Amino acid sequence: MTAFTRGVHQIVRRVPPGRVISYGAVAALLGSPRAARAVGAVMRGLPEGTDVPWWRVINGEGGISPRPSVHAARVQRALLEDEGVRFDRNGRIDWDRYGWSPDATGRRTANPAKRAVALAIREPGNSGRLLLVRRPADDAELPGAWGLPAASRRANESWEEAARRAARDKLGVSVRLHGMRRKGSTERVASTLHMRLFDATLHRGVPRVPQRTTDVTQYTDCRWGTTDDLRPAARRGSLCCRLALESVRPAERAAAARQRPER
């Protein structure tokens, strides 16, 4: 048994009845945030009669991941419902109610701080729309979510330098920064995330994804959209989307209103 497999078993054994954790969160606790699929493989490889409560591990969207048989997925849901976990009409759980982390008992722990930047890049000729990017399907925290370009701030790097690098490494463009729009923090499973959101416009280049830089998460798609398009990811815990929604500009509000379907 590998050290990674043992670590997965140890973490999942700690999840109490009636609570759940995501594959990505388990991977992040083990220091391998991109190893969500590997966690899933460990769960599928458990022997019959195991004492590891595999059914308490679900996907990052709050649902049960597809299994080799429909019966297995039904068994997992039934086991969770027997412990009091409830699913909505879309087969999702409420993370705030049922999610578990090592300090979920109420005991505060000193999580390490992580710093990141995000970019609210305005569309040329349309200040109401922003550049949206889509995270990969195997992303540990927000698989497949549409959000804003973001990147971790490196040691000895200013916030502005990190923002410009994010545009270059993830979009292949250079940008002009127009000041910090908003800043905020959120508690993650294994860290406290501090983020600054910058207003920006394109300076050189056309945004394209993915880029060839391999040491950062690359996006799978990009498009121009409105702040309303950020609401699903914000509900799933995206800090950059939350900050953007908390600081909506009048032009963005008007653009979003124009694109809403009439009722």
LINDAUR-V745764 format. One record per residue. N is the residue number from 1. PHI is phi in whole degrees, -180 to 180 (* if undefined). BURIAL is + if it has 9 or more other ideal C-beta (glycine too) atoms within 8 Angstrom, else -. Layout:
N_PHI_BURIAL, N_PHI_BURIAL
//
This chain:
1_*_-, 2_-77_-, 3_-63_-, 4_-63_+, 5_-62_+, 6_-61_+, 7_-64_+, 8_-60_+, 9_-58_+, 10_-63_-, 11_-68_+, 12_-66_+, 13_-63_+, 14_-83_-, 15_-72_+, 16_-78_-, 17_-57_-, 18_82_-, 19_-129_+, 20_-137_+, 21_-139_+, 22_-91_+, 23_-58_+, 24_-65_+, 25_-67_+, 26_-62_+, 27_-62_+, 28_-64_+, 29_-63_+, 30_-90_+, 31_81_-, 32_-130_+, 33_-61_+, 34_-97_-, 35_-101_+, 36_-59_+, 37_-65_-, 38_-66_+, 39_-63_+, 40_-61_+, 41_-65_-, 42_-63_+, 43_-64_+, 44_-70_-, 45_-90_-, 46_-67_-, 47_-76_-, 48_-63_-, 49_85_-, 50_-63_-, 51_-94_-, 52_-85_+, 53_-76_+, 54_-57_+, 55_-69_-, 56_-89_+, 57_-112_+, 58_-129_+, 59_-83_+, 60_-66_+, 61_-87_-, 62_86_+, 63_-122_+, 64_-90_+, 65_-70_-, 66_-56_-, 67_-122_+, 68_-53_-, 69_-138_-, 70_-61_-, 71_-59_-, 72_-63_+, 73_-65_+, 74_-66_-, 75_-63_+, 76_-62_+, 77_-63_+, 78_-63_-, 79_-64_+, 80_-68_+, 81_-65_+, 82_-64_-, 83_-92_-, 84_99_-, 85_-78_+, 86_-115_-, 87_-108_+, 88_-84_-, 89_-65_-, 90_-96_-, 91_76_-, 92_-114_+, 93_-104_+, 94_-90_+, 95_-61_+, 96_-62_-, 97_-90_-, 98_-113_+, 99_-67_+, 100_-124_+, 101_-139_-, 102_-55_-, 103_-106_+, 104_-68_-, 105_-76_-, 106_107_-, 107_-78_-, 108_-75_-, 109_-123_-, 110_-86_-, 111_-72_+, 112_-65_-, 113_-88_-, 114_-123_+, 115_-119_+, 116_-146_+, 117_-123_+, 118_-138_+, 119_-123_+, 120_-100_+, 121_-90_+, 122_-80_+, 123_-68_+, 124_-58_-, 125_81_-, 126_-149_+, 127_-71_-, 128_-89_+, 129_-112_+, 130_-121_+, 131_-78_+, 132_-106_+, 133_-128_+, 134_-112_+, 135_-74_+, 136_-65_+, 137_-66_-, 138_-100_-, 139_-61_+, 140_-69_+, 141_-109_+, 142_-135_+, 143_-60_+, 144_72_+, 145_-80_+, 146_-91_+, 147_-152_+, 148_-108_+, 149_-60_+, 150_-150_+, 151_-160_+, 152_-72_-, 153_-86_+, 154_-84_-, 155_-60_-, 156_62_-, 157_-115_-, 158_-73_-, 159_-61_+, 160_-67_-, 161_-63_-, 162_-65_+, 163_-65_+, 164_-67_+, 165_-66_+, 166_-58_+, 167_-64_+, 168_-71_+, 169_-76_+, 170_-108_+, 171_-124_+, 172_73_+, 173_-131_+, 174_-110_+, 175_-129_+, 176_-102_-, 177_-91_+, 178_-122_-, 179_98_-, 180_-78_+, 181_-88_+, 182_-167_+, 183_-134_+, 184_-169_+, 185_-139_+, 186_-152_+, 187_-87_-, 188_-107_+, 189_-59_+, 190_-121_-, 191_-163_+, 192_-108_+, 193_-95_+, 194_-113_+, 195_-134_+, 196_-122_+, 197_-103_+, 198_-108_+, 199_-77_+, 200_-153_+, 201_-132_+, 202_-70_+, 203_-108_-, 204_-141_-, 205_97_+, 206_-115_-, 207_-58_+, 208_-139_-, 209_-137_+, 210_-80_-, 211_-93_+, 212_-86_-, 213_-62_-, 214_-103_-, 215_-93_-, 216_-135_+, 217_-65_-, 218_-104_+, 219_-89_+, 220_-102_+, 221_-162_-, 222_-149_+, 223_-165_-, 224_-90_-, 225_-155_+, 226_-107_+, 227_-63_+, 228_-61_-, 229_-69_+, 230_-91_+, 231_-64_+, 232_-58_+, 233_-69_+, 234_-62_+, 235_-66_-, 236_-87_+, 237_109_+, 238_-70_+, 239_-70_+, 240_-63_+, 241_-69_+, 242_-63_+, 243_-63_+, 244_-63_+, 245_-70_+, 246_-74_-, 247_-130_+, 248_-62_+, 249_-83_-, 250_-54_-, 251_-65_-, 252_-70_+, 253_-63_+, 254_-66_+, 255_-64_+, 256_-65_+, 257_-65_-, 258_-65_-, 259_-94_-, 260_-74_-, 261_-67_-, 262_-73_-, 263_-105_-
//
